[in-house]
């Protein structure tokens, strides 16, 4: 259900972190699925642009909706009505939760499964991957953003999304689903994006000497935007390295956490840089799939870390040339 690619996606990062998405075919990596669905959404001429949720008619039920069977926490099954899809975005509450209300700009953690209208085959399912997915509502298709806003943590909903609020009707090489879609979504967590920026303000510097030895310079106050630079002569990493630059005061990161981070990165020649602070787009990382970042387990939330990634043919470009090494500075702002 991604709308646009992650602003900070890079081959090295995606290969190492396996950043979470939720689109494309079930069983594919979430990063690849996210990118594929995003490309389709961009290409589909029938997709509505710059949708204002307040301008939409959002129905709470329809006799055309399929019947949902199965317990919460597991992939449901659908029995189709045989009717055409509703013309409006339709969001039916199957089970009501008592948690925080979700806004359009929040980060949300959810379990979900999706079908093309009338199909018995799931095209994407977090249940099949074995873990909920964390995402920003600002970065997903309009049907999700407008359909989930106003609901609460703990809600289980059925959403019928018109093609114009999803990926359109035009098939593309990316394999994104076309036409009206149905999702069953269980909202298991949320976090306000407005509360993220100062997550590291109380951290204590501990890793300056180690960073200096590695030839990396990080600038920027804790609790604010950071930049990173690779100094001349710095030795490229031969394996993934995690350096705790400033130790936070929050709970220790676990293998099951979903992290919300801000970050900036550069290649080893400082010729390609990006920053989530500049883009105003914090990023989620699901630790259950971030196999290259196991060294983050045990690091306190609220810490600033530096991650060094080696160049590798596993992240080679289209010409077959090995990718550059990368250096990242990451602020672990919160966990879900």
C-alpha positions as CSV (number, residue, x, y, z in Angstrom):
1,X,0.0,0.0,0.0
2,X,2.9,2.3,-0.5
3,X,2.2,5.5,-2.5
4,X,5.7,6.8,-3.1
5,X,9.2,5.3,-2.7
6,X,11.1,6.0,0.5
7,X,13.0,9.2,0.1
8,X,16.1,7.6,1.5
9,X,16.0,4.3,-0.3
10,X,19.4,3.1,-1.5
11,X,20.6,-0.3,-2.7
12,X,22.9,-0.7,0.2
13,X,20.3,0.3,2.8
14,X,17.5,-1.9,1.4
15,X,19.8,-4.9,1.1
16,X,20.9,-4.5,4.7
17,X,17.9,-3.3,6.5
18,X,15.1,-4.8,4.4
19,X,12.9,-1.8,5.1
20,X,9.3,-2.6,5.6
21,X,6.6,-1.9,3.0
22,X,3.4,-3.6,2.1
23,X,2.5,-4.0,-1.5
24,X,3.2,-6.2,-4.5
25,X,2.9,-10.0,-4.2
26,X,2.9,-11.9,-1.0
27,X,6.2,-13.5,-0.3
28,X,8.3,-10.8,-1.9
29,X,10.6,-8.7,0.2
30,X,8.8,-5.8,1.7
31,X,11.3,-3.3,0.3
32,X,11.0,-4.6,-3.2
33,X,7.2,-4.8,-2.9
34,X,7.1,-1.2,-1.7
35,X,9.2,0.1,-4.6
36,X,7.2,-1.9,-7.2
37,X,3.8,-0.7,-5.9
38,X,5.1,2.9,-5.8
39,X,6.2,2.8,-9.4
40,X,2.8,1.5,-10.4
41,X,1.0,4.2,-8.5
42,X,3.1,6.8,-10.2
43,X,2.4,5.4,-13.7
44,X,-1.3,4.8,-13.4
45,X,-3.1,7.6,-15.0
46,X,-6.3,6.8,-13.1
47,X,-4.9,7.5,-9.7
48,X,-6.2,10.6,-8.0
49,X,-3.5,13.0,-7.0
50,X,-3.2,15.3,-3.9
51,X,-6.3,13.8,-2.4
52,X,-7.8,15.8,0.5
53,X,-9.5,13.3,2.9
54,X,-12.1,15.9,3.9
55,X,-13.3,16.1,0.3
56,X,-14.1,12.4,0.1
57,X,-17.3,10.6,0.9
58,X,-16.3,7.7,3.1
59,X,-19.0,5.1,3.8
60,X,-19.0,2.9,6.9
61,X,-20.7,-0.2,5.2
62,X,-22.0,-1.6,2.0
63,X,-24.0,-4.7,1.1
64,X,-21.4,-5.3,-1.7
65,X,-18.6,-5.9,0.8
66,X,-17.4,-9.5,1.1
67,X,-18.0,-11.3,4.4
68,X,-14.8,-11.6,6.5
69,X,-14.1,-14.9,8.4
70,X,-11.3,-15.8,10.8
71,X,-9.9,-14.6,14.1
72,X,-8.0,-11.4,14.7
73,X,-4.3,-11.9,14.5
74,X,-4.5,-14.4,11.7
75,X,-5.0,-14.0,7.9
76,X,-8.8,-13.8,7.2
77,X,-10.7,-15.3,4.4
78,X,-13.4,-13.6,2.3
79,X,-16.7,-14.7,0.9
80,X,-17.6,-12.4,-2.0
81,X,-21.1,-10.9,-2.4
82,X,-21.0,-11.2,-6.2
83,X,-21.7,-7.5,-6.5
84,X,-19.6,-4.7,-8.0
85,X,-17.3,-2.8,-5.7
86,X,-18.7,0.3,-4.0
87,X,-17.9,3.6,-5.8
88,X,-16.9,5.3,-2.6
89,X,-14.1,4.5,-0.2
90,X,-15.8,2.2,2.3
91,X,-14.4,1.4,5.8
92,X,-16.4,-1.0,8.0
93,X,-15.3,-1.5,11.6
94,X,-15.3,-5.2,12.3
95,X,-13.9,-4.9,15.9
96,X,-13.6,-1.7,17.8
97,X,-10.4,-0.8,19.8
98,X,-9.9,1.5,22.7
99,X,-6.5,2.9,21.9
100,X,-5.3,6.2,20.5
101,X,-7.0,7.8,17.5
102,X,-4.9,7.7,14.4
103,X,-4.3,10.9,12.3
104,X,-3.2,11.3,8.7
105,X,0.4,12.0,9.6
106,X,0.9,9.3,12.2
107,X,3.1,6.3,12.0
108,X,0.9,3.2,12.3
109,X,1.7,-0.5,13.0
110,X,-0.7,-2.9,11.5
111,X,-1.4,-6.4,10.4
112,X,-3.2,-6.7,7.1
113,X,-4.1,-8.7,4.0
114,X,-5.2,-7.4,0.6
115,X,-7.2,-8.7,-2.3
116,X,-8.2,-7.4,-5.8
117,X,-12.0,-7.2,-5.9
118,X,-13.5,-10.6,-6.5
119,X,-10.3,-12.5,-6.1
120,X,-9.7,-15.4,-3.7
121,X,-6.0,-14.9,-3.8
122,X,-4.2,-12.6,-1.4
123,X,-1.8,-10.3,-3.2
124,X,-0.1,-9.1,0.0
125,X,-0.2,-10.2,3.6
126,X,1.7,-9.2,6.7
127,X,0.3,-12.3,8.3
128,X,2.1,-14.5,5.8
129,X,5.4,-12.6,6.7
130,X,4.8,-13.3,10.3
131,X,5.0,-9.7,11.7
132,X,3.0,-6.5,11.6
133,X,4.2,-3.7,9.4
134,X,5.1,-0.1,10.5
135,X,4.6,2.8,8.1
136,X,3.8,6.4,7.9
137,X,0.2,7.2,6.8
138,X,1.7,10.1,4.8
139,X,3.5,7.7,2.6
140,X,0.8,5.3,1.6
141,X,-2.0,5.2,-1.0
142,X,-4.9,7.7,-0.4
143,X,-7.3,4.9,0.4
144,X,-5.2,3.8,3.4
145,X,-4.4,7.3,4.5
146,X,-8.0,8.5,4.4
147,X,-9.5,5.2,5.4
148,X,-7.5,4.6,8.6
149,X,-7.4,8.3,9.8
150,X,-9.9,8.7,12.6
151,X,-9.8,5.0,13.6
152,X,-8.2,3.8,16.8
153,X,-5.5,1.4,17.9
154,X,-7.1,-1.9,18.4
155,X,-9.6,-1.4,15.5
156,X,-10.0,-4.2,13.0
157,X,-11.5,-2.8,9.8
158,X,-12.4,-3.9,6.3
159,X,-11.6,-1.4,3.6
160,X,-13.0,-1.3,0.0
161,X,-10.8,1.1,-1.9
162,X,-11.6,2.4,-5.4
163,X,-8.9,2.1,-8.0
164,X,-8.5,5.9,-8.1
165,X,-7.5,5.9,-4.4
166,X,-5.2,2.9,-4.9
167,X,-3.0,2.0,-7.9
168,X,-5.4,2.7,-10.7
169,X,-6.8,0.5,-13.5
170,X,-3.7,0.3,-15.8
171,X,-1.5,-2.7,-15.5
172,X,2.2,-2.1,-15.3
173,X,5.4,-4.1,-15.4
174,X,5.8,-3.6,-11.6
175,X,3.0,-6.1,-10.9
176,X,1.0,-3.7,-8.6
177,X,-2.6,-4.7,-8.1
178,X,-5.1,-2.9,-10.3
179,X,-8.8,-2.1,-9.9
180,X,-10.7,-1.8,-6.7
181,X,-9.1,-3.5,-3.7
182,X,-10.2,-4.9,-0.4
183,X,-8.0,-4.9,2.8
184,X,-8.6,-6.3,6.2
185,X,-6.5,-4.2,8.6
186,X,-5.7,-4.6,12.3
187,X,-4.3,-1.4,13.8
188,X,-1.9,-2.5,16.6
189,X,0.0,0.7,17.3
190,X,0.5,4.3,16.4
191,X,2.9,7.2,17.1
192,X,2.6,10.8,16.3
193,X,5.2,12.1,13.8
194,X,5.2,15.4,15.6
195,X,6.8,13.8,18.7
196,X,9.8,12.3,16.9
197,X,12.2,15.1,16.2
198,X,13.7,15.5,19.7
199,X,14.0,11.8,20.6
200,X,17.7,12.0,21.3
201,X,17.9,15.3,23.2
202,X,18.7,13.6,26.5
203,X,21.3,11.2,25.1
204,X,24.9,11.3,26.5
205,X,27.9,11.3,24.1
206,X,30.0,8.1,24.4
207,X,31.4,7.2,21.0
208,X,33.4,10.2,19.8
209,X,36.8,8.5,20.1
210,X,35.6,5.4,18.2
211,X,34.1,7.5,15.5
212,X,37.3,9.5,15.1
213,X,39.3,6.3,14.7
214,X,37.1,5.2,11.9
215,X,37.5,8.5,10.1
216,X,33.9,9.6,10.3
217,X,32.6,13.1,11.3
218,X,29.1,13.7,12.5
219,X,27.8,17.2,13.2
220,X,24.5,18.4,14.6
221,X,23.1,18.8,18.1
222,X,21.4,15.8,19.8
223,X,17.7,16.1,19.4
224,X,18.1,17.9,16.1
225,X,19.2,17.2,12.5
226,X,22.6,15.5,12.0
227,X,25.0,15.3,9.0
228,X,27.7,12.7,8.3
229,X,30.9,12.9,6.4
230,X,33.6,10.3,5.5
231,X,37.0,11.9,6.1
232,X,39.8,11.5,3.5
233,X,41.8,8.3,4.0
234,X,39.1,6.5,6.0
235,X,39.3,2.8,5.6
236,X,36.1,1.3,4.1
237,X,34.3,-1.2,6.3
238,X,34.5,-4.9,5.4
239,X,31.4,-5.8,7.5
240,X,28.4,-3.9,8.9
241,X,29.5,-1.8,11.9
242,X,27.2,-0.1,14.5
243,X,28.8,2.6,16.7
244,X,26.8,4.1,19.5
245,X,27.7,7.8,19.3
246,X,25.3,9.0,22.0
247,X,23.5,6.7,24.5
248,X,19.8,7.3,25.1
249,X,17.7,6.9,28.2
250,X,14.9,4.8,26.8
251,X,14.2,1.0,26.9
252,X,16.6,-1.3,25.1
253,X,15.8,-2.2,21.5
254,X,14.6,-5.7,21.0
255,X,14.5,-8.0,18.0
256,X,10.7,-7.6,17.8
257,X,10.6,-3.8,17.9
258,X,9.6,-1.4,15.1
259,X,11.9,1.6,15.3
260,X,11.1,5.1,14.2
261,X,14.3,6.8,13.1
262,X,15.7,9.9,11.5
263,X,18.9,9.5,9.5
264,X,21.3,10.9,7.0
265,X,23.7,9.0,4.9
266,X,26.6,9.4,2.4
267,X,28.5,7.1,0.2
268,X,32.2,6.7,0.9
269,X,33.3,9.5,-1.5
270,X,30.7,11.9,-0.1
271,X,29.2,12.2,-3.6
272,X,25.7,11.0,-2.7
273,X,23.9,12.1,0.4
274,X,20.3,12.2,1.7
275,X,18.7,13.2,5.0
276,X,15.3,12.3,6.5
277,X,15.5,15.5,8.5
278,X,15.8,17.5,5.2
279,X,12.9,15.6,3.7
280,X,10.8,15.8,6.9
281,X,10.2,12.1,6.5
282,X,11.2,9.9,9.4
283,X,11.7,6.2,8.6
284,X,10.4,3.0,10.1
285,X,12.6,-0.1,10.6
286,X,11.1,-3.4,11.6
287,X,13.8,-5.2,13.5
288,X,12.3,-8.6,12.7
289,X,13.4,-8.1,9.1
290,X,16.4,-5.8,9.6
291,X,18.8,-8.8,9.6
292,X,21.9,-6.5,9.1
293,X,21.2,-4.5,12.2
294,X,21.2,-7.1,14.9
295,X,23.8,-5.0,16.8
296,X,21.1,-2.5,17.5
297,X,19.5,-5.0,19.8
298,X,20.2,-3.7,23.4
299,X,20.9,-0.1,22.3
300,X,18.6,2.2,24.3
301,X,15.9,4.1,22.5
302,X,16.9,7.8,22.2
303,X,20.4,6.9,21.1
304,X,22.3,8.3,18.1
305,X,24.2,5.6,16.3
306,X,26.5,5.4,13.2
307,X,26.1,2.5,10.9
308,X,28.8,1.7,8.4
309,X,27.9,-0.6,5.4
310,X,30.5,-2.3,3.2
311,X,30.5,-2.1,-0.5
312,X,29.4,-5.4,-2.0
313,X,28.4,-7.1,-5.3
314,X,25.2,-8.1,-3.5
315,X,24.2,-4.5,-3.9
316,X,25.7,-4.0,-7.4
317,X,24.2,-1.6,-9.8
318,X,22.7,-2.5,-13.2
319,X,26.1,-2.6,-14.8
320,X,27.4,-5.2,-12.4
321,X,29.7,-2.8,-10.7
322,X,30.1,-3.3,-6.9
323,X,28.3,-0.6,-4.8
324,X,30.1,1.9,-2.7
325,X,30.4,1.6,1.1
326,X,28.0,3.9,3.0
327,X,28.0,5.7,6.3
328,X,24.7,6.5,8.1
329,X,23.9,8.5,11.2
330,X,20.7,7.4,12.8
331,X,18.7,8.8,15.7
332,X,16.5,6.1,17.3
333,X,13.6,8.4,18.1
334,X,11.0,6.0,19.3
335,X,9.8,2.4,19.2
336,X,6.4,0.7,18.6
